[in-house]
């Protein structure tokens, strides 16, 4: 059975590139372009890792992290963002599931390699 990765990002081009890079490593990747869709997927599937763009439109930056933390499962979270406000960075200690911060722009193949190592280590 392949590991499932949830990508929460509103950039369709990046999502497509990441889907291809993760598929090449044998992962199944589900994509949610907004927080509401992401929470529906989290409720429906078990994920090995969640990749999160912290700056989603129409959602407080920490609101989705709170929802993920308060959910039934707590997979590791990798935050990928071009901009991370100081108040978000300062609050991350509240979220032990956040394992890694990755600055954008992202090399999809490099990120797939990093996430594969994270999945193997758990």
N, C-alpha and C positions, 0 to 999 in steps of 0.2 A: 504494500500500500504506500502510495506517495504521500509525502508530507504536504499539508495545505498551508499556504501563506495568504494572509489578508493584506492587501494594499489599499490604504485609505488615502487617496490623493485626487485632487480635482484637475490634474493635468493629463488629458487623454493621450498625448504623445509619449510622455514619460511612462504612463501605465502600459502602453503597448510595448515599449522597449523593455521594461522590467518583466512583463509577461514572457517575452521571448527569452530573455536571459535566464529566468528562473526555470522555464520549461527545459532549456538545454541542460540544466542541472538535475532534472527529474522532479521538480516541484510542481504542484498544482497551485496556481495563483488566482485568487478571487479579487476582483476590483470593486471598490465602492468609491464613488465620486463625492459622497457627502456623509456626514455623521449618521444620519438617520438610516441610510442604506447599510452602513457599516454595522450598526447595532443589530439590524435584522440578520445579517450574516453571522455575527458573533453568536447570536442566539441559536442559529441553525447548524453551525459547524464547529468542530474543534480545530483550532489553528496552532501550528507549531510556533509561528511568529506573526506578529502584527507589525507592518510597516506603516508609519503614520506621518503624514505631512501635518504638522501642528497648526499651520495657518490655513485652515479650511474656511471657505466663505460661509457666512450665516451661522457661525458657531463660535462660542467663546473658546479660546485656546485650551483652557484647562477643563472645560466641561466634558469633552469627550474622554479625556484621561480619567476623570472621576467616574464616568459611566463604565469605562473598561475595568477600572480597578474594583468597582463595586459589583461587577458581574460574577457569574458562577465560576468561570475559569479565568485564569490569569496567565496567558502565554507571555513570553518575553516580547517587549515592545522596542522597536527601533524607530527613533524619530529622525526623519529626513526633512530638513527645512532650509530654505535660503535665508530665513530670518527667524531668530529666536529671541523674543523680548526678554529682558533681564528678569522681569517678574515670573516668567514661565521657567526660565533656567533656575531661578532660586527656589521655585516650588517643586522641582523634580525629585527632591529627596522624599517627598510624600508618596512617590510612585515607584516602589521597588521593582516593578516589572519592567521599567525603562532601563534597558541594558546598554544602549548605545545611541549617541547623537551623531548623525551624518550630515555634513553640510551639502547643500545643493550648489551647483549642479552635480549630479551623480553619474558615475560610470556604472551602468546597469550590470555588467559582468562582474565588476569588482564588488558591488553590493551583494550580488548573488553568492559570491565566494564567501564574503563575510557572514552572511546569514546562514549559509550551509555550515560553517564552522560553529556558529551559535546553536544551531539545531543539533549538531553532533555532540556538543558539550553538555546539553541538558540531560 
